[in-house]
Amino acid sequence: MRIIITADLHYDVARSKGPTEAIAEEICRKGGDVLLIAGDCVSTDLAMLDRMVGLFEGFRGAKLLVAGNHELWTCGGADSLHRYEVELKEACERNGVHYLDDAPFRAGDVAFVGSVGWYDYSFRPSRLSIPLRFYKSKIAPGAAGQFNHHRHLLEQFDDISAAGRDVTTRWMDGVRVKLPMDDIAFTHRLVDKLRGHLDEVHDSAQHVVAAIHHLPFHELVPRSLIPNWEFANAFMGSELFGEALLDYPKVRHAYCGHCHQLKRCRRRELECISVGSTYREKRYEVLDV
């Protein structure tokens, strides 16, 4: 069985449109038995998902997809959980795509599981010494004062390091993702769901392939000395997803996206690959099992 894996196509972003169309043509020409897309295909406009999937009309194998954080982006304060659990499932169904966040997929003796993954701030950089309240609000100390609804974060100032005060970025999930629970609770909810899917397929499959949009292992987190980029590491993922995968020994291959860097790591018998598509350059991996 030949599996093609890609991620972070961002088809609704102007500079990604041409590269996505080019890689879709190449993947369709190459062919395979399963196409696995590990999140961040589009963002607020799900109609763009229809157009993106249409690019792969010539791929004759099964098409599988997991959500990325951008698929949970909404406008006007709409419910991101409803979007994740209902609207994305419906969008996949009308396009003939299997939504792995909703249910596993079987192809012969190979099973596929997937999740958007999420973050619990455990990858936040200790070097910056930025208090946790800023990560929970998804805005750095140097930017918080620019927004009335974030200025309360600066009421206590002596616990912010000099390096932290110079960080001026914010993570846009804080604007676009509207969940009825905090990030840590959402992370645990998704890990439990992933474990349920693994329980469902593990005994009957010979091989299990996983796709987690966010990073499940700290080795995959980008390394940078630029403070604004370091701040973003808090939102790269959580080891809780990696621990779940490692509890099921038939999971030997896992793929993720999100960080836009090609990185690989191995934990015991499990190899995990961050696909490494950027906004301007798209990549895919090929797995033969």
N, C-alpha and C positions, 0 to 999 in steps of 0.2 A: 504494500500500500504506500502510495506517495502522498505526502501531506505538505501543502504549501502554507506557510505562516507569514503574515504581515501584520502591521499595526501602525497607528498614528497617521492615517491617510489624510485627515483634516481636509476633506474635499470641499468644505464650504469656505476655506481660506484661499484667497486669490493666488498666492504664491505656491500653494500646494496642488492646485487644480491640474495643471499640465503634468507635473511629475506623477500624480495619481493615475491620470489617464494613460501615461506611458507604461507604468508598472502593471496596470491592469491588462493592457494589451500583451505585455510580455508573459504574464502569468497565464493568460488564456491560451497563448501560443504554446507555452511549455506544457500545460495540462497537468492533471493529477487526479487523485481520487477524492481528496478533501481539501477545501480552502478554509483556513482558520484565520479570522481577523480579530486581533487582540485589542480592540477598543480605539476610541477617538477617531471615528470615521467622520462625524459631523458634530455640530453642537446644537444650538437652540432650535433650528428649523429641521424637523424630522423629514420634511419633504425632500431634503437633500440626500437623505439616506436612500430613498428610492432611486435617485439618479446615480448615486455611488454604486449601489448593487447592480444597476443596469450595465455598468462598465464591465462586469464580470459575467455577462450573459453567455459568452462563449466558453466559459469554464463548465465542463460537463459533470464534474463531481459534486459532492455535497458541499454546501456553503454553511459555515458556522461562524457565529459572532458573539463576542462578549462586549459589554458596554465599557466605555471609558468615562472618566469624570466629565469630559466635555458633553457626552450624551445626557448627562444629568443637569446640564445648564438649562435654566428656564428664564423666561421674561415675565415681569409683572408679579413676581412672588408666587408663581405656580408651584405645586407640590412636586419636588424632585423624586420622592419615593414613589408616587403614583406614576410618574413618567418612567422610572426605572422598572417597576414591576408590571405595569399594564401597557403604557403607550409604546415602549420599545418592543415588548413582546408582540403587540399587534403589528407594528411596523415590520418586524422580521417576518411574521407569518404572511403578510400580504406580498412580500417579496421572495417567498420560497426559501428563506434563510432560517436555520435553526438557532434559536436564542439560548446559548449555553447558560446564561445566568438563571434561566427558568428551569431547565432540565438537562441532564446529561444526554449524550448522543452515542449511539453504538453503530459501528461499521465493522461487521465481521467480529473478530476477536479483539478489536481495539475499541476502547471507550474514551470519550472526550468529556472533560468537565471544565467549567470556567466560571469566572467571577470578575466583576469590575475591580475587586479588591478595594482597599481604602487605607486610611492612615490613622494612626493613634499618636502621632508626634514623637514616636520612639526613635526616629532617624534624625531628630533635630540636632544641630551641631552644638556641642558643649562649648566650643571655643568662643562663641559669640556671647554666651551668658545672657541670653534674652529670656526674661521670665515667661512661664508657660501661658499666661493670659494673652500674650500677643499672638502666639501660635493658635490658640483657640479662636481668636478673632481674625486670624489670617492676615494680619497686618503688622509690619515691623515698627519699632519705636520711632524711627525717623519719618515715617509717613502718617502715624496715628494722629498727630496734631493737625493734619490738613483736613480732617473730617470731624464734624461736630459729634457724630455718634461714636467716635473712637477716642475722643479726648480724655474720657474718664480713665483710660488705660494708663495715662501719664500722671494721674493724681499722686501715685507713689512713684518717685523718680530715682531714689537712691539705690534701688535694686537693679537698675539698668546699667550695664557696663558701658564704658566709653565706646567700645567697638559696636555694641548693639545700638547705641544712639545714632550711629552713622548709617544704619541700614534703612533704606527708604522704599522698599518694595512692599507689595501685597500680593496675596494669592487669590486669584479671581474666583475660585470656588466660593469664597466668602461673599461675593456679590451675586453669583449666578446659581449656586446650589442652595435649595431651601428644603431641608430635611426636618421631620418632626422629632428628631433626636439629635444628640451631639455626635461628633465624629467617632468617639471611642465606642459608644453604644452601637453605632452603625457598623463599625468594624467587627465587633463581636457578633452582631446579627449575621453579617455576611460570612464570617468564618464558620459559624454553626451551620449555615445553609450549604456551604461548600463541603463540610464534613458529611452532611446528609447525602449529598450527591455522590461523594466517594463511597460511602457505605452502600449505596444503591448499586454501584457497578463493579466494585473492587473484586468481589469473589468470582464473578462470572466472566470477567475479561482477562485476557492474557497480558494486555498492555493498556496503560492509562496515560493519556496525554492531557496536560492541564494548560489552560490559558488564564492568566491573571493580569489584568491591565496594569495595576500598580505593582511595585517591586516587592517580592516576597522574601528577599534576603538582603542584608545590609551590604554585602560585597558588590551589589549592583548599583548602589547609590552613587551618583556622580561625585567626583572629588574636585573641589574648587576652592581657591583662596579668595575669591571675590565674594564679599559678604552678602550681597543681594542674592547670589545664586545659592550660597550656603543656607540662607534662611529658607529657601524653597525645599531643601532636603527633608524638612519636617513633613512634607506632604507627598513624599515619594512612595510610601507604602508602610508595611508592617510585617515583622517576622512571624506574626501569628498565622499568616497564610502559608508561609514556608513550613512552619511546624506542622500544620495540618497536612500538607503534601507529604512530608517525611514520615508521617504515621502510617502511610499506605505504600508499601514497598513496590507495588506494581506501577506507581507513578515514577517513571524514569526520565521523562522529558516534560519540561515546563517552559512556557514562553510568556513574555510580558512586553510591555511597551512603556509609554508614559515619560520616561526620562530622555528620550530622543538620542540615546547613545547605545552603540553596540557594545554589550558587555556580556561576559559568561562567567558562571561559577558552577562548582560542583559540590554537592553535599551528599556524602555516601554514594549511592547509586543514581542519584538524581542530578541531571544536568539542567540548568536553567539558563535561558538565553534572553536577554533584552534585545529586541529586534533591531532597534537603532535607526528607525526612520526619523528624519527631521522634516521641517516644513518644506524644504526645497529638494531634498533627496530622499527617495523612498527605497526601502529594502525589503527583501523577503528571505526566509529560510526555507530549506527543503529537508524534510525528514522522511526517510524510507524505513518502514517497519514491517 
